[in-house]
Structure formats: C-alpha cells, structure tokens
Amino acid sequence: MALSKDEAIRKARQDLAHRLGIRESDIETRAVDDADFPDTALGAPVADEMSGQMITPGWRIGLRANGQTCEYRANQHQVRLYNYKGASYRI
C-alpha cells in the first residue's frame, strides 16, 4: 500500500517521539519539501544496503524536538531517518 505525504509525516513523528521518549505533540514539523533523491534508498542507506542508482522522487521532512532537528526522507514506499547520530535508519 502506498504512503501519502501525510502518512509519511505521521510515521516520522511517531518514530521520533519513540526515539526521544516524548509525546508527538512535543514535536514541531519544521518543513516538508518535495525532493529528488539520488537512489532508491533516498540517499539514506542503512549499513550494507544496496540500492538502485536512479533519481527517486519523495519528500524531505524536517522535525524538531528537545532542541534537536532531525531529517526524515520518504516516498510512497518508505520512510527513513537520515544521519541520526551518524547513521541512517529505515522506519
């Protein structure tokens, strides 16, 4: 089932709330922008992952909580947390 932009944002907010141990209402959505990523991993591969090297459209989601800004990347198939404490994660 394909994710809508709103569903991707909801998943990102839920993930960040869980990671930080806070309520979703404590998270500020800073920006949601259309983006083209360099590969099917949305430019945020997890360890040892291979991905197709093709331009992949999606969304860049900026969230802020506890004085920390986090970037999620998503498209209709997946949501990823980009460069969080030096690593990327598939949600």
C-alpha positions in Angstrom: 0.0 0.0 0.0 1.4 3.4 -1.0 2.1 6.0 1.6 0.6 9.5 1.2 2.7 12.6 2.2 0.6 12.9 5.4 1.0 9.3 6.3 4.8 9.6 5.9 4.9 12.6 8.2 2.8 10.8 10.8 5.2 7.8 10.7 8.2 10.2 11.0 6.6 11.9 14.0 5.8 8.6 15.7 9.3 7.3 15.2 11.0 10.5 16.6 8.6 10.5 19.6 9.5 6.9 20.3 13.3 7.5 19.9 13.3 10.6 22.2 10.7 9.2 24.7 8.4 12.2 24.2 4.8 12.8 23.1 4.2 13.5 19.4 2.6 16.8 20.4 6.1 17.9 21.6 7.4 17.6 18.1 7.4 20.6 15.7 7.2 19.9 11.9 9.6 22.5 10.5 9.3 21.8 6.8 8.1 19.2 4.3 9.5 19.7 0.8 9.4 17.7 -2.4 12.8 16.3 -3.2 14.6 14.1 -5.7 17.0 11.7 -4.1 20.0 10.0 -5.9 18.9 6.4 -5.3 16.1 4.2 -4.1 17.4 4.4 -0.5 16.6 8.1 -0.7 20.2 9.0 -0.1 20.0 7.4 3.3 21.2 3.8 3.0 21.4 1.6 6.1 24.5 -0.5 6.7 25.4 -2.9 3.9 22.3 -2.0 1.9 22.4 -1.9 -1.9 20.0 0.4 -3.7 19.1 1.2 -7.3 21.0 4.2 -8.6 18.2 6.2 -10.1 16.6 9.5 -9.3 13.8 8.8 -6.8 11.2 11.5 -6.0 9.9 11.9 -2.5 9.7 14.3 0.5 12.3 15.7 2.9 10.6 16.1 6.3 12.3 18.3 8.9 11.2 17.8 12.6 12.4 19.5 15.7 12.1 18.4 19.4 14.2 18.9 22.5 16.3 21.5 20.8 17.3 18.9 18.1 16.5 19.0 14.4 16.1 15.7 12.5 15.6 15.0 8.9 13.4 12.2 7.6 13.2 11.2 3.9 10.2 9.5 2.5 8.4 8.5 -0.6 5.3 6.4 -1.3 7.1 3.2 -0.3 9.2 4.0 2.7 10.3 6.4 5.5 13.9 6.8 6.5 15.7 8.8 9.3 18.7 10.5 7.7 22.0 10.8 9.5 20.7 10.5 13.1 23.7 10.2 15.4 25.9 9.3 12.4 23.6 6.6 10.9 20.5 6.3 8.8 17.5 4.1 9.6 14.7 2.6 7.7 11.4 3.1 9.6 
